Amino acid sequence: MQNTPEGAAPQPGDGQAETKPRLTTQSIRSFVLRQGRMSPAQTHALETLLPVYGIPYKAEPLDLAAAFGRSAPTILEIGFGMGETSARIAEAAPEKNFLGLEVHAPGVGALLKLIGAGQLTNLRIIQHDAVEVAQQMIAPGSLAGIHVFFPDPWPKARHHKRRLIQPAFVKLLASRLAPGGTLHCATDWEHYAQQMLEVLSAEAQLSNTATDPAAGGYAERPAYRPITKFENRGLKLGHGVWDVVFARKP
């Protein structure tokens, strides 16, 4: 998973000079490699479906229309875990393209199974680090949205620097959004939610879509984000979940 338990600088057209972000996979990594068992079904899906629905990593801009066989608004998901949420969102929005990033093979195999079972032709997978993909493969201003759902919270204070949502990475992601495109983060760790809100609020390319002052800057869960079994259990126990949704400014 891309740093999840389930898991730039101004660009041309901004009216500012283009500069390279100081961001490398050494400064921020979107994942921590963990050992995971592969089921026979996941292994079979990797062998048979990854060549169909997978996109190999290349350090060059990706032609999204060619990758999906059509031009449509494209949503990037970073760290889809076992892919249940990704599949449900893609199935509910066939008019959109969805590009999922995940490094862990069991999760990739699991989502490929769901793609095959649901014949989800609007979903593609890149099995690679999200920082490098965003830097090298995603053109500025090309995305309608970015989802970062329940990234690894790194709860210990000394590990907070390992969290995915950091200023440099958010600047890069914001630059990949088209005007009006949204960056949607969600977490069930309150401190991480506070950090997400602080970091996204500080990014000059973004504006908060939350309009209710009583909500403290957090958004209501958009209807397109389904509640997972894990999240539902937490809600029943009184655990909070926070959605942070910002839009790319014109």
C-alpha positions in Angstrom: 0.0 0.0 0.0 1.2 3.5 -0.7 1.7 4.5 2.9 -1.8 3.4 3.9 -3.3 0.8 6.4 -5.8 -0.3 3.8 -2.5 2.1 1.3 5.7 21.6 -7.3 6.3 24.5 -8.1 4.1 26.8 -10.1 3.5 25.5 -13.6 3.2 27.2 -17.0 -0.2 28.9 -17.2 -0.1 30.0 -13.6 1.3 33.4 -14.6 4.5 32.6 -12.8 7.8 31.2 -13.9 8.2 27.4 -13.8 10.7 26.1 -11.2 11.5 22.5 -10.2 10.2 21.4 -6.8 12.8 20.3 -4.3 11.2 16.9 -3.9 12.8 13.5 -4.3 11.9 10.0 -3.2 14.6 10.4 -0.6 12.8 13.4 1.0 9.3 11.9 0.9 8.4 8.3 0.1 4.8 7.5 -0.5 5.1 4.0 0.9 6.9 1.7 3.2 7.6 -1.7 1.8 6.1 -4.5 3.9 6.0 -8.2 3.3 2.6 -9.5 2.3 1.2 -12.9 1.3 -0.1 -13.3 -2.2 -3.1 -15.5 -2.6 -3.3 -17.8 -5.6 -6.1 -15.6 -7.0 -4.1 -12.4 -6.6 -1.1 -14.0 -8.2 -3.2 -15.2 -11.1 -4.7 -11.7 -11.5 -1.2 -10.1 -11.5 -0.1 -12.5 -14.2 -3.1 -12.2 -16.5 -4.6 -8.8 -15.9 -1.7 -6.5 -15.0 -0.6 -6.6 -18.7 -4.1 -5.5 -19.7 -4.9 -2.9 -17.0 -1.4 -2.0 -15.8 0.7 0.9 -17.0 4.5 0.4 -16.7 6.4 3.2 -14.9 8.4 5.4 -17.3 10.1 8.7 -16.5 8.2 10.5 -19.2 4.7 12.1 -19.4 1.9 9.7 -19.7 -0.7 10.2 -22.5 -3.8 9.6 -20.5 -6.1 9.5 -23.5 -4.0 6.8 -25.1 -3.7 4.9 -21.8 -7.5 4.7 -21.4 -8.5 4.6 -25.0 -10.6 7.8 -24.6 -10.5 11.4 -23.3 -12.3 11.8 -20.0 -11.7 13.5 -16.7 -9.1 11.6 -14.8 -8.8 10.9 -11.1 -5.5 9.8 -9.5 -5.7 7.7 -6.4 -2.6 7.4 -4.3 -2.4 4.2 -2.2 -5.5 2.2 -3.0 -4.7 -0.6 -0.5 -6.7 -3.7 -1.4 -8.7 -1.7 -3.9 -12.3 -2.1 -2.7 -13.0 1.6 -2.5 -11.3 2.3 -5.8 -13.4 -0.3 -7.6 -16.6 1.0 -6.1 -15.8 4.6 -7.0 -14.9 3.6 -10.6 -18.0 1.5 -11.0 -20.2 4.3 -9.9 -18.6 6.9 -12.3 -18.1 5.2 -15.7 -17.8 8.6 -17.3 -14.5 9.2 -15.6 -11.1 7.6 -15.8 -9.3 6.4 -12.6 -5.6 5.9 -12.3 -4.6 4.0 -9.1 -1.1 4.0 -7.6 0.0 1.2 -5.3 3.4 -0.6 -4.7 2.3 -3.6 -2.7 1.6 -6.7 -4.9 -1.2 -8.2 -2.8 -3.2 -5.0 -3.1 -2.5 -4.7 -6.8 -3.6 -8.3 -7.3 -6.8 -7.7 -5.3 -7.8 -4.7 -7.3 -7.1 -6.5 -10.6 -9.5 -9.2 -9.4 -12.2 -6.6 -8.8 -11.5 -4.9 -12.2 -11.8 -8.3 -13.9 -15.0 -9.3 -12.1 -16.6 -5.9 -12.7 -15.2 -5.3 -16.2 -14.1 -1.9 -15.1 -12.6 -0.6 -18.3 -12.2 2.9 -16.7 -9.6 1.9 -14.2 -5.8 1.6 -14.7 -3.0 0.8 -12.2 0.7 1.9 -11.9 2.7 -0.2 -9.5 5.3 2.4 -8.5 6.1 5.1 -6.0 3.6 8.0 -6.2 6.2 10.7 -5.8 8.1 9.6 -8.9 4.8 9.0 -10.9 3.5 12.5 -10.0 6.8 14.1 -10.9 7.6 12.2 -14.1 4.4 10.8 -15.6 1.6 13.2 -14.7 1.5 16.4 -16.8 0.8 19.7 -15.1 -2.9 20.6 -15.1 -4.0 17.2 -16.4 -6.0 15.8 -13.5 -9.6 16.4 -12.5 -9.0 15.1 -9.0 -6.6 13.3 -6.6 -7.6 11.0 -3.8 -5.5 10.2 -0.8 -7.6 8.1 1.5 -6.4 7.0 4.9 -2.6 7.3 4.4 -0.4 5.8 7.0 -0.8 8.2 10.0 2.7 7.6 11.5 1.2 8.3 14.9 4.4 8.6 16.9 5.6 12.3 17.0 9.1 11.3 15.9 7.7 9.7 12.7 5.4 12.6 11.7 8.1 13.7 9.1 7.3 10.4 7.3 3.7 11.3 6.6 2.8 11.6 3.0 1.0 14.9 3.2 3.8 17.4 3.4 4.1 20.9 1.8 6.5 19.9 -1.0 4.3 16.9 -2.1 1.1 18.9 -1.9 2.6 21.6 -4.0 3.5 19.0 -6.6 0.0 17.4 -6.5 -1.7 20.8 -6.8 0.3 21.6 -9.9 -1.0 18.4 -11.6 -4.6 19.5 -11.1 -6.6 21.3 -13.7 -8.3 24.5 -12.5 -11.2 23.5 -10.4 -9.8 20.0 -9.8 -9.9 18.7 -6.3 -7.4 17.2 -3.9 -9.3 15.0 -1.4 -7.6 13.6 1.6 -9.3 11.5 4.4 -8.0 10.1 7.7 -9.3 8.7 10.9 -6.4 10.2 12.9 -7.4 13.6 14.3 -3.8 15.0 14.5 -3.1 13.9 10.9 -6.4 15.6 9.9 -5.2 18.8 11.5 -1.9 18.5 9.6 -3.6 17.9 6.3 -5.8 21.0 6.8 -2.8 23.1 7.8 -0.7 22.0 4.9 -3.4 22.3 2.2 -4.5 25.7 3.6 -0.9 26.9 3.2 -0.7 25.9 -0.5 -1.2 29.0 -2.6 -2.6 27.0 -5.6 -5.5 25.6 -3.5 -8.6 26.8 -1.8 -10.8 25.0 0.7 -14.2 23.8 -0.6 -15.6 23.6 2.9 -18.1 26.4 3.5 -19.6 25.6 6.9 -17.7 27.7 9.5 -18.9 25.3 12.2 -17.1 22.4 10.5 -13.7 24.0 11.2 -12.5 23.7 7.6 -13.3 20.0 7.2 -15.7 18.8 4.5 -18.6 16.5 4.7 -17.8 13.1 3.2 -18.6 13.4 -0.5 -21.1 10.9 -1.7 -18.6 9.4 -4.1 -16.4 8.2 -1.2 -18.0 5.0 0.1 -17.7 4.0 3.8 -15.4 1.0 4.1 -16.1 -1.9 6.5 -13.0 -0.8 8.6 -14.3 2.8 8.7 -17.8 1.8 9.6 -16.6 -0.3 12.5 -14.6 2.7 13.8 -17.6 5.0 13.4 -19.7 2.6 15.5 -17.1 2.8 18.2 -17.2 6.6 18.1 -14.0 7.1 16.2 -13.9 10.2 14.0 -13.2 10.5 10.3 -12.1 13.7 8.6 -12.3 14.7 5.0 -10.3 17.6 3.7 -11.2 18.7 0.1 -9.4 21.6 -1.6 -9.7 22.8 -5.2 -7.1 24.1 -7.6 -7.6 27.9 -8.0 -8.3 29.3 -11.6 
